[in-house]
């Protein structure tokens, strides 16, 4: 250690040794001290010196670091800080008056030395009683005013607090008027309205005010603040339903008010329910207030309605409103967002008539499925409730979002079918199942159905149904099947179920002519058709064109029952050394006289003279036997393979000269084409 000139140059090992020595000395000198921040004050002072030393103390002894309450007592510079009085009371439990004062001095010095502090929250909403709470709370509030009882605060480093949130339940706060330059104040506490009035007068910069209290200790009224809030833009207050008719009307004189939130009192009910009624209890807890609209609130809304010009754009009413209130809201000019409940759902018609409303949040549950909601959607108003959210954009895309899709099981979708220019319906997966026959009505209108799982779209004129699954979705979606289809396209890395094929056959056995089962890339992950699904395909008796892949080429044999079959496109790759192509093709040629095209993917090294000769023989025999003059088009594709880097093996990606001669020579009764493809990705 002789060569180390400063403490910053010391190694971690030597610093740990210094901390060990300090710990021993502190335990000897302060043996009777119970509060760790005071008992180990020397270590605490080192830790709060700088960020590097805080980290060293943390690495040295994490338990000691937590005991010192460094993160609580030494406020690391942040713009936002929460003073949790429950934690302070826990730390001071059993402490003497002298120790409590030492602790509070450390805390206040750190708090008021944070020049970055912009927003502070004072929280103590537990029912626990602490005899020292009032004195501790008063000291913190006094410090925020810029004063302290026992220490001198550095005025140069004191923070310029702009936002104050007080959440202390029904405990009292006073001397609000001593705060200056506050832009946001939230009060969940007991206080005097005269104090708040004086605060507003001395803080003309106030923009946001939340008063989560309906009764004030001096029996004052909320409207007393109106003349002193020239810049107030957001106001939230707890409704006192016992006021006289015009007690809230003066709030309409807040000319810059843009957001008004009125919250109803929810009575607290304490009772026990049996285990099997827990769901009912949870639903009751989540319900909104049933406070009926008082005359004072009605008159306030009417006052806003008669104003020629209003800055109010957002209105939130935390209880059900009646017909008169809904009519009053209809007249509020410039209103864009409304949140409330409705005593009578028919009152929503007033919102349909509102010229500027673009968002309606309803404090109720259940499906939004009436003509009024459809009318709001046509005006591009976003509609939501406690269960779901819906909006229709300018492109004709209707979005329905919900976590409780089961509520739409018995919903009436008829109003949405009447929406003009509807092109796309985006819903949760479970809703596709619950829509049942209504899904078909949307599809027949040409509306594309989309969800996280898949996209379903019907071309009504061509009778083509397309079902495209997302690449990462693996579950089968049980949707209602359209009838009279001519073409069905199914795209997924997972094969369709036999249930889907049977459903397709049941509803379209006389009409379906084309079937496409494609795969969106990733050849190694594709789930090609197994024997059971391939067997189910044979029930589509009118099928003329089929495109799909098979786990084994031998599974193609059931298609020989389809007498109308004309074109077969096998998307899966099969090597001639593993399967006899002639054996698979012979039944198809024998039973499907209209078969004119066969396409298959073969590895490049599988294109051999033996393969071509066997294909030529089986086609020739079949054509002669059935006296068919037309040649069979056989299209062989091979895909470019990547090189095997691990085994240093170079892939063969080009035809040899010998192969080129084979594929160019004429074949009897076959028109052969060979093509290389770069990728399996159908997109």
C-alpha positions as CSV (number, residue, x, y, z in Angstrom):
1,X,0.0,0.0,0.0
2,X,3.0,2.3,0.2
3,X,3.0,3.0,-3.5
4,X,-0.7,3.9,-3.6
5,X,-1.0,7.7,-3.3
6,X,-4.9,8.2,-3.1
7,X,-7.8,6.1,-1.9
8,X,-9.1,6.0,-5.5
9,X,-5.9,4.2,-6.5
10,X,-6.3,1.4,-4.0
11,X,-7.2,-2.1,-5.1
12,X,-10.5,-3.7,-4.2
13,X,-8.7,-6.1,-1.9
14,X,-7.2,-3.2,0.1
15,X,-10.5,-1.3,0.1
16,X,-12.2,-4.3,1.5
17,X,-9.6,-4.5,4.2
18,X,-10.2,-0.8,5.1
19,X,-14.0,-1.5,5.3
20,X,-13.3,-4.5,7.6
21,X,-11.3,-2.3,10.0
22,X,-14.0,0.5,9.9
23,X,-16.7,-2.1,10.8
24,X,-14.7,-3.4,13.8
25,X,-14.1,0.2,15.1
26,X,-17.8,1.2,14.6
27,X,-19.0,-1.9,16.5
28,X,-16.6,-1.0,19.4
29,X,-17.5,2.7,19.6
30,X,-21.2,2.4,18.9
31,X,-21.9,-1.0,20.6
32,X,-25.2,0.2,22.0
33,X,-26.5,1.8,18.8
34,X,-29.4,-0.1,17.1
35,X,-29.8,1.9,13.9
36,X,-27.3,0.6,11.3
37,X,-26.9,4.0,9.4
38,X,-25.8,5.7,12.7
39,X,-23.9,2.7,14.1
40,X,-21.8,2.4,10.9
41,X,-21.8,6.0,10.0
42,X,-18.2,5.9,8.8
43,X,-19.0,3.2,6.3
44,X,-22.2,5.1,5.3
45,X,-20.3,8.3,4.7
46,X,-17.8,6.4,2.4
47,X,-20.6,4.8,0.5
48,X,-22.4,8.0,-0.3
49,X,-19.3,9.8,-1.5
50,X,-19.6,8.6,-5.0
51,X,-21.1,5.9,-7.2
52,X,-17.8,3.9,-7.3
53,X,-17.7,3.6,-3.5
54,X,-21.3,2.6,-3.3
55,X,-20.5,-0.2,-5.7
56,X,-17.5,-1.2,-3.6
57,X,-19.6,-1.4,-0.4
58,X,-22.2,-3.4,-2.3
59,X,-19.5,-5.9,-3.5
60,X,-17.9,-6.0,0.0
61,X,-21.1,-6.9,1.9
62,X,-24.5,-6.8,0.3
63,X,-26.2,-7.5,3.7
64,X,-24.4,-4.5,5.3
65,X,-25.3,-2.3,2.2
66,X,-29.0,-3.1,2.8
67,X,-28.8,-2.5,6.5
68,X,-27.3,1.0,5.9
69,X,-30.5,1.8,3.8
70,X,-28.3,3.8,1.4
71,X,-30.9,3.7,-1.3
72,X,-33.5,5.1,1.1
73,X,-31.4,7.6,3.1
74,X,-29.0,8.7,0.4
75,X,-31.4,9.7,-2.4
76,X,-29.6,8.9,-5.6
77,X,-30.3,11.8,-7.9
78,X,-33.5,11.1,-9.8
79,X,-36.2,13.3,-11.3
80,X,-38.9,11.3,-9.5
81,X,-38.8,10.1,-5.9
82,X,-41.4,8.4,-3.7
83,X,-41.2,9.0,0.1
84,X,-42.7,5.8,1.5
85,X,-43.5,6.5,5.2
86,X,-44.2,2.9,5.9
87,X,-40.5,2.1,5.2
88,X,-39.3,5.1,7.4
89,X,-41.5,3.9,10.3
90,X,-40.1,0.4,10.0
91,X,-36.6,1.7,10.1
92,X,-37.3,3.9,13.2
93,X,-39.2,1.3,15.1
94,X,-37.9,1.3,18.7
95,X,-35.5,4.2,18.1
96,X,-35.0,6.9,20.7
97,X,-35.8,10.5,20.0
98,X,-32.2,11.4,19.5
99,X,-31.6,8.5,17.0
100,X,-34.8,9.4,15.2
101,X,-33.7,13.0,14.8
102,X,-30.3,11.8,13.5
103,X,-32.0,9.5,11.0
104,X,-34.4,12.2,9.7
105,X,-31.6,14.8,9.3
106,X,-29.7,12.3,7.1
107,X,-32.8,11.6,5.1
108,X,-33.8,15.3,4.7
109,X,-30.3,16.4,3.8
110,X,-30.1,13.8,1.0
111,X,-33.7,14.5,-0.2
112,X,-33.2,18.3,-0.4
113,X,-29.7,18.0,-1.9
114,X,-31.1,16.4,-5.0
115,X,-31.1,19.3,-7.5
116,X,-32.6,17.1,-10.2
117,X,-35.8,16.3,-8.3
118,X,-38.9,17.3,-10.3
119,X,-41.7,15.1,-9.0
120,X,-42.2,13.8,-5.4
121,X,-44.8,11.3,-4.1
122,X,-45.7,11.2,-0.4
123,X,-47.4,7.9,0.3
124,X,-48.8,6.3,3.5
125,X,-52.1,4.6,2.8
126,X,-51.9,1.7,5.2
127,X,-54.3,1.4,8.2
128,X,-51.4,1.0,10.6
129,X,-51.0,3.6,13.4
130,X,-47.7,5.1,14.3
131,X,-47.6,7.7,17.0
132,X,-44.6,9.4,15.4
133,X,-46.1,9.7,11.9
134,X,-47.4,13.3,12.3
135,X,-44.0,14.6,13.4
136,X,-42.2,12.7,10.6
137,X,-44.6,13.8,8.0
138,X,-44.4,17.4,9.1
139,X,-40.6,17.3,8.9
140,X,-40.7,16.1,5.4
141,X,-43.3,18.6,4.3
142,X,-41.4,21.4,6.0
143,X,-38.2,20.3,4.2
144,X,-40.1,20.5,0.9
145,X,-41.0,24.1,1.8
146,X,-37.3,24.8,2.1
147,X,-36.9,24.6,5.9
148,X,-35.5,22.2,8.4
149,X,-35.6,22.0,12.2
150,X,-32.0,21.0,13.1
151,X,-29.9,21.3,9.9
152,X,-29.2,24.0,7.4
153,X,-30.2,23.2,3.8
154,X,-28.1,24.3,0.9
155,X,-30.2,26.7,-1.0
156,X,-28.0,26.3,-4.1
157,X,-28.7,22.6,-4.4
158,X,-32.4,22.6,-3.4
159,X,-34.7,21.0,-6.0
160,X,-37.3,22.9,-8.0
161,X,-40.2,20.6,-7.5
162,X,-43.0,20.9,-10.0
163,X,-45.3,17.9,-9.2
164,X,-46.5,16.8,-5.8
165,X,-48.6,13.7,-5.2
166,X,-50.0,13.2,-1.6
167,X,-51.5,9.8,-0.9
168,X,-52.1,9.5,2.8
169,X,-55.7,8.3,2.9
170,X,-57.7,10.3,5.5
171,X,-54.7,11.7,7.3
172,X,-54.4,15.5,7.3
173,X,-52.0,17.7,5.4
174,X,-51.8,21.5,6.0
175,X,-49.8,24.5,4.9
176,X,-50.2,23.7,1.2
177,X,-50.0,27.5,0.5
178,X,-46.2,27.4,1.3
179,X,-45.5,25.5,-1.9
180,X,-44.4,27.6,-4.9
181,X,-44.3,27.1,-8.7
182,X,-46.2,23.8,-8.7
183,X,-47.7,22.6,-12.0
184,X,-49.4,19.4,-10.7
185,X,-50.9,18.6,-7.4
186,X,-52.7,15.4,-6.4
187,X,-54.4,15.1,-3.0
188,X,-55.7,12.0,-1.4
189,X,-55.8,13.3,2.2
190,X,-57.8,15.4,4.6
191,X,-57.3,19.2,4.1
192,X,-59.0,22.5,4.3
193,X,-60.4,24.1,1.1
194,X,-59.2,27.5,2.3
195,X,-55.7,26.1,2.3
196,X,-56.1,24.7,-1.2
197,X,-57.6,28.0,-2.3
198,X,-54.6,29.9,-1.1
199,X,-52.3,27.4,-2.7
200,X,-54.0,28.0,-6.1
201,X,-53.7,31.8,-5.6
202,X,-50.0,31.5,-4.9
203,X,-49.3,29.0,-7.7
204,X,-50.8,30.4,-10.9
205,X,-48.6,27.9,-12.8
206,X,-50.9,25.0,-11.7
207,X,-52.0,23.0,-14.7
208,X,-53.2,19.7,-13.2
209,X,-55.2,19.2,-10.0
210,X,-56.6,16.0,-8.5
211,X,-58.8,16.2,-5.4
212,X,-59.6,12.7,-4.3
213,X,-61.8,13.9,-1.4
214,X,-65.4,15.0,-1.4
215,X,-65.6,16.5,2.1
216,X,-63.3,19.1,3.4
217,X,-62.4,19.8,7.1
218,X,-63.5,23.4,6.9
219,X,-66.7,22.6,5.0
220,X,-65.5,24.5,1.9
221,X,-66.5,24.0,-1.7
222,X,-64.4,23.0,-4.6
223,X,-65.6,26.0,-6.7
224,X,-63.7,28.3,-4.3
225,X,-60.5,27.7,-6.4
226,X,-62.0,28.7,-9.7
227,X,-60.9,32.4,-9.6
228,X,-57.4,31.4,-8.7
229,X,-56.7,28.8,-11.4
230,X,-56.2,30.8,-14.7
231,X,-54.1,28.0,-16.3
232,X,-55.7,24.9,-15.0
233,X,-56.1,22.3,-17.9
234,X,-56.8,19.1,-16.0
235,X,-59.2,18.6,-13.1
236,X,-60.2,15.5,-11.2
237,X,-62.4,15.4,-8.2
238,X,-64.5,13.1,-6.1
239,X,-68.2,13.9,-6.4
240,X,-70.2,14.9,-3.3
241,X,-73.7,13.9,-4.2
242,X,-75.1,15.8,-1.2
243,X,-74.4,19.3,-2.7
244,X,-77.0,21.7,-3.8
245,X,-78.1,22.0,-7.4
246,X,-75.6,24.7,-8.6
247,X,-72.6,23.9,-6.4
248,X,-70.4,22.7,-9.3
249,X,-71.6,25.1,-12.0
250,X,-68.8,27.6,-11.5
251,X,-66.3,24.9,-12.6
252,X,-67.4,25.7,-16.2
253,X,-65.7,29.1,-15.8
254,X,-62.3,27.4,-16.0
255,X,-61.7,28.6,-19.5
256,X,-58.6,26.6,-20.2
257,X,-59.9,23.3,-18.8
258,X,-59.3,20.5,-21.3
259,X,-59.8,17.4,-19.2
260,X,-62.4,16.9,-16.5
261,X,-62.7,13.7,-14.5
262,X,-65.5,13.2,-11.9
263,X,-65.3,10.1,-9.8
264,X,-68.3,8.7,-7.8
265,X,-68.0,7.3,-4.3
266,X,-68.0,3.5,-4.2
267,X,-69.3,2.2,-0.8
268,X,-67.0,-0.2,1.0
269,X,-68.8,-3.4,1.8
270,X,-67.0,-6.0,4.1
271,X,-68.5,-9.5,4.1
272,X,-67.3,-13.0,3.4
273,X,-68.4,-15.2,0.6
274,X,-68.1,-19.0,0.2
275,X,-65.3,-20.4,-1.9
276,X,-67.6,-21.1,-4.8
277,X,-68.6,-17.5,-5.1
278,X,-65.2,-16.0,-5.5
279,X,-65.9,-15.1,-9.1
280,X,-68.9,-13.1,-8.1
281,X,-66.9,-11.2,-5.5
282,X,-64.1,-10.4,-8.0
283,X,-66.7,-9.2,-10.5
284,X,-68.3,-7.0,-7.8
285,X,-65.0,-5.5,-6.9
286,X,-64.2,-4.6,-10.5
287,X,-67.6,-2.9,-11.1
288,X,-67.9,0.8,-11.4
289,X,-69.8,3.1,-9.0
290,X,-73.6,3.1,-9.3
291,X,-73.9,6.7,-8.1
292,X,-76.8,8.3,-9.9
293,X,-76.2,11.6,-11.6
294,X,-76.9,14.4,-9.2
295,X,-78.5,17.6,-10.2
296,X,-75.3,19.5,-9.5
297,X,-73.4,17.5,-12.1
298,X,-76.3,17.8,-14.6
299,X,-76.2,21.6,-14.2
300,X,-72.4,21.6,-14.6
301,X,-72.7,19.7,-17.9
302,X,-75.5,22.1,-19.1
303,X,-73.2,25.0,-18.2
304,X,-70.5,23.6,-20.4
305,X,-73.1,23.0,-23.1
306,X,-74.3,26.6,-23.3
307,X,-70.8,28.0,-23.7
308,X,-70.2,29.2,-27.2
309,X,-66.6,28.0,-27.1
310,X,-65.2,25.4,-24.8
311,X,-61.6,24.1,-24.4
312,X,-63.0,20.8,-22.9
313,X,-61.9,17.9,-25.0
314,X,-61.9,15.0,-22.5
315,X,-64.7,14.2,-20.1
316,X,-64.7,11.3,-17.6
317,X,-67.7,10.5,-15.4
318,X,-67.1,7.6,-13.1
319,X,-70.7,6.5,-12.8
320,X,-73.9,5.8,-14.9
321,X,-75.5,8.9,-16.5
322,X,-79.2,9.2,-17.2
323,X,-80.9,10.5,-20.3
324,X,-80.8,14.2,-19.3
325,X,-77.0,14.1,-18.7
326,X,-76.4,12.3,-22.0
327,X,-78.4,15.0,-23.8
328,X,-76.4,17.7,-22.0
329,X,-73.1,16.1,-23.1
330,X,-74.3,16.1,-26.7
331,X,-74.3,19.9,-26.5
332,X,-70.7,20.2,-25.2
333,X,-68.8,21.8,-28.1
334,X,-65.4,20.4,-29.1
335,X,-65.6,17.3,-26.9
336,X,-63.6,14.4,-28.3
337,X,-63.3,11.8,-25.6
338,X,-66.0,10.6,-23.2
339,X,-65.9,8.0,-20.5
340,X,-69.0,7.1,-18.5
341,X,-71.6,4.5,-17.8
342,X,-75.2,4.6,-19.1
343,X,-78.4,3.9,-17.1
344,X,-80.2,3.3,-20.4
345,X,-78.2,2.0,-23.3
346,X,-80.5,3.9,-25.7
347,X,-78.9,7.1,-24.4
348,X,-75.9,6.3,-26.5
349,X,-77.8,7.8,-29.5
350,X,-76.9,11.2,-28.2
351,X,-73.2,10.4,-28.6
352,X,-73.9,9.3,-32.2
353,X,-75.2,12.9,-32.9
354,X,-72.1,14.5,-31.3
355,X,-70.2,16.2,-34.1
356,X,-66.6,16.0,-32.7
357,X,-66.6,12.9,-30.5
358,X,-63.9,10.4,-31.6
359,X,-63.6,8.1,-28.5
360,X,-66.3,6.6,-26.2
361,X,-65.3,4.5,-23.2
362,X,-68.3,2.8,-21.5
363,X,-68.1,1.7,-17.9
364,X,-70.0,-1.6,-18.3
365,X,-69.4,-5.1,-19.5
366,X,-70.8,-7.2,-22.4
367,X,-70.6,-7.2,-26.2
368,X,-70.9,-3.9,-28.0
369,X,-73.4,-5.1,-30.6
370,X,-76.2,-2.6,-31.1
371,X,-77.0,-0.3,-34.0
372,X,-75.8,2.7,-32.0
373,X,-72.3,1.2,-31.7
374,X,-72.3,0.5,-35.4
375,X,-73.3,4.1,-36.1
376,X,-70.5,5.3,-33.9
377,X,-68.0,3.1,-35.8
378,X,-69.2,4.5,-39.1
379,X,-68.2,7.9,-37.8
380,X,-64.8,6.4,-36.9
381,X,-65.4,6.8,-33.2
382,X,-63.4,4.3,-31.1
383,X,-65.8,2.5,-28.8
384,X,-64.7,0.5,-25.7
385,X,-66.0,-0.9,-22.5
386,X,-64.6,-3.0,-19.6
387,X,-64.4,-6.1,-21.8
388,X,-63.5,-5.0,-25.3
389,X,-62.5,-2.2,-27.7
390,X,-63.6,-1.6,-31.3
391,X,-62.6,0.9,-34.0
392,X,-63.0,1.3,-37.8
393,X,-60.4,3.1,-39.7
394,X,-60.6,5.1,-43.0
395,X,-59.5,2.0,-45.0
396,X,-62.5,0.0,-43.9
397,X,-60.6,-2.1,-41.3
398,X,-62.7,-3.0,-38.3
399,X,-60.8,-4.0,-35.2
400,X,-62.3,-5.9,-32.2
401,X,-60.0,-6.4,-29.3
402,X,-61.0,-8.4,-26.2
403,X,-59.6,-10.7,-23.6
404,X,-63.0,-12.3,-23.1
405,X,-64.0,-13.5,-26.5
406,X,-66.7,-15.8,-24.9
407,X,-68.9,-12.8,-24.3
408,X,-69.4,-12.5,-28.1
409,X,-70.7,-16.1,-28.4
410,X,-74.3,-14.8,-28.4
411,X,-73.6,-11.4,-29.8
412,X,-75.6,-9.8,-32.6
413,X,-73.3,-9.1,-35.5
414,X,-76.0,-7.8,-37.8
415,X,-75.3,-4.1,-37.2
416,X,-71.7,-4.6,-38.3
417,X,-72.8,-6.3,-41.5
418,X,-74.4,-3.0,-42.4
419,X,-71.2,-1.0,-42.1
420,X,-70.4,0.8,-45.4
421,X,-67.1,0.1,-47.1
422,X,-66.2,-2.7,-44.6
423,X,-63.2,-4.6,-46.0
424,X,-61.4,-6.2,-43.1
425,X,-62.5,-7.6,-39.8
426,X,-59.7,-8.1,-37.2
427,X,-60.8,-10.2,-34.2
428,X,-59.3,-12.6,-31.6
429,X,-58.9,-16.2,-32.5
430,X,-61.7,-17.4,-30.2
431,X,-64.2,-15.0,-31.8
432,X,-63.7,-16.7,-35.2
433,X,-65.1,-19.8,-33.6
434,X,-68.0,-18.1,-31.7
435,X,-69.1,-16.1,-34.8
436,X,-70.3,-19.4,-36.5
437,X,-72.8,-18.6,-39.3
438,X,-72.2,-14.8,-39.0
439,X,-68.6,-15.5,-40.2
440,X,-70.0,-16.8,-43.5
441,X,-72.1,-13.6,-43.9
442,X,-69.0,-11.4,-43.6
443,X,-67.1,-13.6,-46.0
444,X,-70.0,-13.5,-48.6
445,X,-69.7,-9.7,-48.5
446,X,-66.0,-10.0,-49.4
447,X,-64.8,-9.0,-46.0
448,X,-61.4,-10.5,-45.0
449,X,-61.4,-12.0,-41.5
450,X,-58.1,-11.7,-39.7
451,X,-56.8,-12.8,-36.3
452,X,-53.5,-13.6,-34.7
453,X,-53.8,-17.2,-36.0
454,X,-54.9,-16.8,-39.6
455,X,-56.5,-14.8,-42.4
456,X,-59.7,-16.0,-44.1
457,X,-60.9,-14.4,-47.3
458,X,-63.5,-15.4,-49.9
459,X,-63.9,-14.2,-53.4
460,X,-67.7,-14.4,-53.7
461,X,-67.7,-14.1,-57.5
462,X,-65.0,-16.7,-58.2
463,X,-66.0,-18.8,-55.2
464,X,-62.4,-19.0,-54.0
465,X,-61.7,-19.4,-50.2
466,X,-58.2,-18.7,-48.9
467,X,-57.1,-19.6,-45.4
468,X,-53.6,-18.5,-44.5
469,X,-52.1,-19.3,-41.1
470,X,-49.4,-17.3,-39.4
471,X,-46.1,-19.1,-39.5
472,X,-45.8,-19.4,-35.7
473,X,-49.4,-20.5,-35.0
474,X,-49.9,-24.3,-34.7
475,X,-53.5,-24.8,-33.4
476,X,-56.4,-25.6,-35.7
477,X,-59.1,-22.9,-35.9
478,X,-62.5,-24.4,-36.1
479,X,-64.4,-22.0,-38.3
480,X,-67.7,-22.4,-40.2
481,X,-67.1,-23.7,-43.8
482,X,-68.4,-21.8,-46.8
483,X,-70.5,-23.7,-49.4
484,X,-70.4,-23.9,-53.2
485,X,-66.7,-23.3,-53.3
486,X,-64.8,-23.8,-56.6
487,X,-61.3,-23.4,-55.2
488,X,-59.9,-23.8,-51.6
489,X,-56.4,-22.6,-50.6
490,X,-54.9,-23.6,-47.3
491,X,-51.4,-22.3,-46.3
492,X,-49.7,-23.4,-43.1
493,X,-46.5,-25.1,-42.1
494,X,-48.8,-27.6,-40.4
495,X,-51.0,-30.0,-42.4
496,X,-54.8,-29.5,-42.3
497,X,-56.8,-31.9,-40.1
498,X,-59.0,-34.6,-41.4
499,X,-61.9,-32.8,-39.8
500,X,-61.3,-29.8,-42.0
501,X,-61.1,-31.9,-45.2
502,X,-64.3,-33.8,-44.2
503,X,-66.0,-30.4,-43.5
504,X,-64.8,-29.2,-46.9
505,X,-66.2,-32.3,-48.6
506,X,-69.5,-32.2,-46.8
507,X,-70.3,-28.6,-47.9
508,X,-68.6,-28.6,-51.3
509,X,-68.5,-32.1,-52.7
510,X,-70.3,-31.2,-55.9
511,X,-68.5,-27.9,-56.6
512,X,-64.9,-28.0,-55.4
513,X,-62.5,-28.3,-58.4
514,X,-59.2,-26.9,-57.1
515,X,-57.4,-27.6,-53.8
516,X,-54.1,-25.9,-52.9
517,X,-52.4,-26.9,-49.6
518,X,-49.2,-24.7,-49.5
519,X,-46.4,-24.1,-47.1
520,X,-44.8,-20.7,-46.2
521,X,-41.2,-21.7,-46.6
522,X,-38.9,-23.4,-44.0
523,X,-38.8,-26.8,-45.8
524,X,-37.4,-28.7,-42.8
525,X,-40.3,-27.6,-40.5
526,X,-43.1,-28.4,-42.9
527,X,-45.7,-30.9,-41.8
528,X,-46.7,-32.6,-45.0
529,X,-49.9,-34.7,-45.4
530,X,-50.0,-38.0,-43.6
531,X,-51.9,-41.1,-44.7
532,X,-55.2,-40.2,-43.0
533,X,-55.4,-36.7,-44.4
534,X,-54.4,-38.0,-47.9
535,X,-57.2,-40.6,-47.6
536,X,-59.7,-37.9,-46.7
537,X,-58.8,-36.0,-49.9
538,X,-60.3,-38.9,-52.0
539,X,-63.8,-37.8,-50.8
540,X,-63.5,-34.6,-52.9
541,X,-64.9,-36.4,-56.0
542,X,-65.2,-33.4,-58.3
543,X,-61.6,-32.3,-57.7
544,X,-59.6,-31.4,-60.9
545,X,-56.5,-29.8,-59.6
546,X,-54.6,-30.5,-56.4
547,X,-51.4,-29.0,-55.0
548,X,-50.0,-30.4,-51.8
549,X,-47.1,-32.4,-50.3
550,X,-46.9,-35.9,-48.8
551,X,-44.8,-37.3,-46.0
552,X,-44.4,-40.3,-48.3
553,X,-45.1,-40.4,-52.0
554,X,-47.0,-43.6,-51.6
555,X,-49.8,-41.6,-49.8
556,X,-50.7,-40.2,-53.2
557,X,-52.5,-43.5,-54.2
558,X,-56.0,-42.6,-52.7
559,X,-56.1,-39.8,-55.3
560,X,-56.7,-42.4,-57.9
561,X,-60.3,-42.5,-56.8
562,X,-60.8,-38.9,-58.2
563,X,-61.9,-39.6,-61.8
564,X,-62.1,-36.0,-62.7
565,X,-58.5,-35.2,-61.7
566,X,-56.5,-33.3,-64.3
567,X,-53.5,-31.8,-62.6
568,X,-51.3,-32.9,-59.7
569,X,-48.6,-30.8,-58.1
570,X,-46.5,-32.5,-55.4
571,X,-44.7,-29.9,-53.3
572,X,-42.7,-32.3,-51.2
573,X,-39.4,-33.6,-52.3
574,X,-38.9,-37.3,-53.0
575,X,-35.8,-39.2,-54.1
576,X,-36.3,-42.0,-56.7
577,X,-33.9,-44.3,-54.7
578,X,-36.4,-44.3,-51.8
579,X,-39.7,-44.7,-53.7
580,X,-40.9,-46.3,-56.9
581,X,-42.3,-43.4,-58.9
582,X,-43.9,-45.7,-61.5
583,X,-45.8,-47.6,-58.8
584,X,-47.3,-44.4,-57.4
585,X,-48.1,-43.0,-60.9
586,X,-49.6,-46.1,-62.5
587,X,-53.0,-46.2,-60.5
588,X,-53.4,-42.5,-61.1
589,X,-53.0,-42.9,-64.9
590,X,-55.2,-45.9,-64.9
591,X,-58.2,-44.4,-63.0
592,X,-57.9,-40.7,-63.9
593,X,-58.2,-40.6,-67.7
594,X,-58.2,-36.8,-67.7
595,X,-54.9,-36.5,-65.9
596,X,-52.7,-34.3,-68.2
597,X,-50.1,-32.8,-65.8
598,X,-47.9,-34.2,-63.1
599,X,-45.4,-32.0,-61.2
600,X,-43.0,-33.2,-58.5
601,X,-39.8,-32.1,-56.7
602,X,-36.8,-34.4,-57.0
603,X,-33.2,-33.9,-55.8
604,X,-30.8,-33.0,-58.7
605,X,-28.9,-36.3,-58.3
606,X,-32.2,-38.2,-58.5
607,X,-32.7,-37.2,-62.2
608,X,-31.4,-40.3,-63.8
609,X,-31.9,-42.4,-66.9
610,X,-33.6,-45.1,-64.8
611,X,-36.2,-42.6,-63.5
612,X,-37.0,-41.2,-66.9
613,X,-37.2,-44.7,-68.4
614,X,-39.6,-46.0,-65.8
615,X,-41.8,-42.9,-66.2
616,X,-41.8,-43.3,-69.9
617,X,-42.8,-47.0,-69.7
618,X,-45.7,-46.5,-67.2
619,X,-47.1,-43.6,-69.2
620,X,-46.8,-45.3,-72.5
621,X,-48.5,-48.5,-71.3
622,X,-51.4,-46.5,-69.7
623,X,-51.9,-44.2,-72.7
624,X,-52.0,-47.1,-75.2
625,X,-54.2,-49.2,-73.0
626,X,-56.8,-46.4,-72.6
627,X,-56.4,-45.2,-76.2
628,X,-55.5,-41.6,-75.0
629,X,-53.8,-39.6,-77.6
630,X,-52.7,-36.6,-75.5
631,X,-49.2,-36.6,-74.0
632,X,-48.7,-36.3,-70.2
633,X,-46.9,-33.2,-69.1
634,X,-44.3,-34.1,-66.4
635,X,-42.6,-31.2,-64.7
636,X,-39.6,-32.0,-62.5
637,X,-38.2,-29.3,-60.3
638,X,-35.1,-29.4,-58.1
639,X,-34.1,-26.9,-55.5
640,X,-30.7,-25.4,-55.0
641,X,-29.2,-26.8,-51.8
642,X,-26.8,-25.0,-49.4
643,X,-23.3,-26.3,-48.9
644,X,-22.6,-28.4,-45.8
645,X,-20.1,-26.3,-44.0
646,X,-19.6,-28.5,-41.0
647,X,-18.7,-31.6,-43.1
648,X,-17.0,-29.5,-45.7
649,X,-19.2,-31.1,-48.3
650,X,-20.1,-29.2,-51.4
651,X,-23.7,-29.5,-52.6
652,X,-24.5,-30.5,-56.1
653,X,-26.6,-27.7,-57.6
654,X,-26.1,-28.1,-61.3
655,X,-27.1,-30.8,-63.9
656,X,-24.3,-32.7,-65.4
657,X,-23.8,-33.0,-69.2
658,X,-25.1,-36.5,-69.1
659,X,-28.3,-35.3,-67.3
660,X,-28.7,-32.5,-69.8
661,X,-28.7,-35.0,-72.7
662,X,-31.2,-37.2,-70.9
663,X,-33.8,-34.5,-70.3
664,X,-33.5,-33.1,-73.9
665,X,-34.0,-36.4,-75.7
666,X,-37.6,-37.0,-76.8
667,X,-39.8,-39.3,-74.6
668,X,-42.8,-41.3,-75.9
669,X,-46.1,-39.9,-74.7
670,X,-44.4,-37.5,-72.3
671,X,-43.6,-33.8,-72.5
672,X,-40.9,-33.3,-70.0
673,X,-39.6,-30.0,-68.4
674,X,-36.9,-29.8,-65.8
675,X,-36.4,-26.6,-63.8
676,X,-34.3,-25.4,-60.9
677,X,-36.0,-23.3,-58.2
678,X,-34.1,-21.1,-55.6
679,X,-36.5,-21.4,-52.7
680,X,-39.6,-23.2,-51.4
681,X,-41.1,-20.0,-50.0
682,X,-44.5,-19.6,-51.8
683,X,-44.4,-15.9,-51.0
